[in-house]
Amino acid sequence: MQEEKSITKLEDLIGKKIHVIAFGASYLGTLQKIDYDKGFLVLTDGKDTVFLELERIDSFSQAEDDV
């Protein structure tokens, strides 16, 4: 699993399961949406949905089981 730091590559992962490190925590879910104007992304695991600020993302990668 290769970690990315450039948020511009997130577009390629919409609809895919990703692993995100942000706010000092780890998040795993399907990338639903990226809103560059408002500065957040939407990640869901089917039960819960989280909105993460793009500027707080330290790194991300495509999840192993979705490669």
Secondary structure as UniProt FT lines:
FT   HELIX           7..13
FT   TURN            14..15
FT   STRAND          17..22
FT   TURN            23..24
FT   STRAND          25..35
FT   TURN            36..39
FT   STRAND          40..44
FT   STRAND          49..53
FT   HELIX           54..56
FT   STRAND          57..62
FT   HELIX           64..66
//
